[in-house]
Amino acid sequence: MARQFALFGSLPRRPRRVLLRVVDAGDHGCVTSFRYFVHLVCPRCGHDAEWWEFSTKRESLTQPCPKCSPEARDA
């Protein structure tokens, strides 16, 4: 498969996403559908995204940085 692209060079890659990291997590005491209350910070630029609420753990771990990730800036 790699041989057929050798004539034309490598395929263009999508730029890497920079994801926010969970710095602190907790419970706000209310009974809601949002179970995860997390404080997110970008490890590259230091952008502080404050506290966010999510219904799933996976959703809280896959948030792109609005300053570093191109698709987050476009949305």
C-alpha positions in Angstrom: 0.0 0.0 0.0 2.8 2.4 0.8 4.4 1.8 -2.6 1.7 3.4 -4.6 2.0 6.7 -2.7 5.8 6.7 -3.1 5.6 8.4 -6.5 3.5 11.3 -5.1 5.0 11.7 -1.7 3.3 11.0 1.6 -0.3 11.8 2.3 -1.0 15.1 4.1 -1.6 14.5 7.8 -4.3 16.2 9.9 -2.7 18.5 12.5 -2.5 17.0 16.0 -5.2 18.0 18.4 -4.1 19.4 21.8 -6.4 18.2 24.4 -7.2 19.9 27.7 -6.0 18.0 30.8 -8.0 17.5 34.0 -6.3 19.4 36.8 -9.0 18.9 39.5 -12.3 17.0 39.7 -15.1 17.0 42.2 -18.7 16.9 43.0 -20.8 20.0 43.2 -23.4 18.4 45.5 -26.4 18.8 43.2 -28.3 15.9 41.7 -28.2 16.4 38.0 -27.5 14.5 34.8 -24.0 15.9 34.9 -21.8 13.5 37.0 -18.3 14.8 36.3 -17.3 18.3 37.4 -13.8 19.0 36.2 -11.2 21.9 36.0 -9.4 21.8 32.6 -6.1 23.4 31.6 -4.1 23.2 28.4 -0.6 21.6 29.0 0.9 23.5 26.0 -0.3 27.1 26.2 -1.6 27.1 29.8 -5.1 28.1 28.8 -7.4 27.8 31.9 -10.8 26.5 30.8 -12.2 26.8 34.3 -14.7 24.3 35.6 -16.9 22.3 33.2 -19.7 19.7 33.8 -19.9 16.5 31.8 -22.2 13.5 31.8 -19.5 11.0 30.9 -15.8 10.6 31.8 -14.8 10.1 28.2 -16.4 13.4 27.2 -14.4 15.2 29.9 -11.1 13.7 28.6 -11.5 14.6 24.9 -12.0 18.4 25.0 -9.6 20.2 22.5 -7.9 23.4 23.6 -9.6 26.4 21.9 -6.3 28.2 21.4 -4.0 25.4 20.2 -6.3 23.1 18.2 -7.4 24.3 14.8 -10.7 22.5 14.7 -11.7 23.9 18.1 -11.0 27.4 16.8 -13.1 26.8 13.7 -16.1 25.5 15.6 
